[in-house]
Amino acid sequence: MSDESRKEREILMVMRKVLAQIVKDTTPEFKTMRHPLSPSTIEDIKQCFALIAARERELADAAGAVRERPYYADEKPEAEVVPLHAIERGKKEE
């Protein structure tokens, strides 16, 4: 990974964190309260998050990173681990 793409990833991460903090700070405590941001501003913030996520995905793909996806703790894994002591070896008769 080049220094340029690493710097871009850092910038995107900081932008995402700052936007998220702005959303947290401006969100009213109760749903009955009016939001201080206009609906168009809220939509623009959502589009910013989408653009940041898309660019982060592009950078990860260019770097050859494996795409991670969330999973549930009770979800069955794709591969099953078999303990070595559970494997029986063919015993030779003496």
Contacts in CASP RR format, 6 or more apart in sequence:
PFRMAT RR
TARGET T0000
AUTHOR 0000-0000-0000
METHOD contacts of the structure
MODEL  1
MSDESRKEREILMVMRKVLAQIVKDTTPEFKTMRHPLSPSTIEDIKQCFA
LIAARERELADAAGAVRERPYYADEKPEAEVVPLHAIERGKKEE
1 63 0 8 1.000
5 59 0 8 1.000
5 62 0 8 1.000
5 63 0 8 1.000
8 55 0 8 1.000
8 59 0 8 1.000
9 56 0 8 1.000
9 59 0 8 1.000
12 52 0 8 1.000
12 55 0 8 1.000
12 56 0 8 1.000
12 59 0 8 1.000
15 48 0 8 1.000
15 52 0 8 1.000
16 49 0 8 1.000
16 52 0 8 1.000
19 45 0 8 1.000
19 48 0 8 1.000
19 49 0 8 1.000
19 52 0 8 1.000
22 45 0 8 1.000
23 45 0 8 1.000
26 35 0 8 1.000
26 36 0 8 1.000
26 37 0 8 1.000
27 35 0 8 1.000
28 34 0 8 1.000
28 35 0 8 1.000
28 36 0 8 1.000
35 42 0 8 1.000
37 45 0 8 1.000
57 67 0 8 1.000
60 67 0 8 1.000
61 67 0 8 1.000
END
